[in-house]
Amino acid sequence: MIRAPDKHAANSRSASGANATHRPQSDSKAALATKDGVQGEDTYEAEREFNAAERKFVASGKVAAAPRAAAPTSEAERQAKFAAEEERKR
């Protein structure tokens, strides 16, 4: 089902009660654009480098061993990793 645009959306208030039409507009697109026109945190070159490194890692045959190498080696390390994970979830 295709929804029609809400005619009253521009006049409605957000959950915080502030009117969206009175908020200062930042020039986020200009801040994200780079000299080559790429927007965001990544560039095409960085993406190519990442993909090449990922392919190289997969081809190395070390994929199956990687989780075992990252596993905690002691109970204290296991608890520290668990606590860090819980902190990130919050």
C-alpha positions as CSV (number, residue, x, y, z in Angstrom):
1,M,0.0,0.0,0.0
2,I,1.4,3.4,-0.9
3,R,0.7,6.1,1.6
4,A,-0.1,9.7,0.5
5,P,2.1,12.4,2.1
6,D,0.6,13.8,5.3
7,K,-0.7,17.3,4.6
8,H,-0.4,18.2,8.2
9,A,3.1,16.8,8.9
10,A,4.7,20.2,8.5
11,N,2.4,21.7,11.0
12,S,2.6,18.9,13.6
13,R,4.9,19.0,16.6
14,S,7.5,16.4,17.2
15,A,7.5,14.1,20.3
16,S,9.7,16.7,22.1
17,G,7.1,19.4,21.5
18,A,9.3,21.6,19.4
19,N,8.0,22.8,16.0
20,A,10.2,21.4,13.3
21,T,9.8,24.5,11.1
22,H,11.4,26.7,13.8
23,R,14.5,24.5,14.3
24,P,17.8,26.0,13.0
25,Q,18.8,24.2,9.8
26,S,22.3,23.0,9.6
27,D,24.0,22.5,6.3
28,S,24.7,18.8,6.8
29,K,25.0,18.0,3.1
30,A,27.7,20.5,2.6
31,A,29.6,19.2,5.6
32,L,29.4,15.7,4.4
33,A,30.3,16.4,0.7
34,T,34.0,16.0,-0.2
35,K,35.9,17.5,-3.1
36,D,35.1,14.5,-5.3
37,G,31.3,14.7,-4.5
38,V,31.2,11.7,-2.2
39,Q,29.0,12.1,0.8
40,G,29.3,10.4,4.1
41,E,32.2,8.9,6.0
42,D,33.4,6.6,3.3
43,T,35.0,7.2,-0.1
44,Y,35.0,5.0,-3.1
45,E,38.8,4.4,-2.6
46,A,38.3,3.4,1.0
47,E,35.6,1.0,0.0
48,R,37.8,-0.6,-2.6
49,E,40.6,-1.0,-0.1
50,F,38.3,-2.6,2.4
51,N,36.8,-5.0,-0.1
52,A,40.3,-6.0,-1.3
53,A,41.5,-6.6,2.3
54,E,38.4,-8.6,3.0
55,R,38.9,-10.8,-0.1
56,K,42.5,-11.3,0.8
57,F,41.6,-12.4,4.4
58,V,38.9,-14.8,3.1
59,A,41.4,-16.3,0.6
60,S,44.0,-16.7,3.3
61,G,42.0,-19.5,4.9
62,K,42.1,-17.9,8.4
63,V,38.4,-17.2,8.6
64,A,37.6,-20.3,10.7
65,A,40.4,-19.7,13.1
66,A,39.6,-16.0,13.7
67,P,36.8,-16.5,16.2
68,R,38.9,-18.9,18.2
69,A,41.8,-16.4,18.3
70,A,39.4,-13.7,19.5
71,A,38.0,-15.9,22.3
72,P,38.8,-14.8,25.8
73,T,41.8,-16.7,27.3
74,S,40.8,-16.4,31.0
75,E,37.7,-16.0,33.1
76,A,38.6,-12.4,33.9
77,E,38.9,-11.5,30.2
78,R,35.6,-13.2,29.5
79,Q,33.9,-11.1,32.2
80,A,35.6,-7.9,30.9
81,K,34.3,-8.6,27.3
82,F,30.9,-9.4,28.6
83,A,30.8,-6.2,30.6
84,A,31.9,-4.2,27.6
85,E,29.2,-5.8,25.5
86,E,26.5,-5.0,28.0
87,E,27.8,-1.4,28.2
88,R,27.5,-1.0,24.4
89,K,24.0,-2.3,24.5
90,R,23.0,0.5,26.9
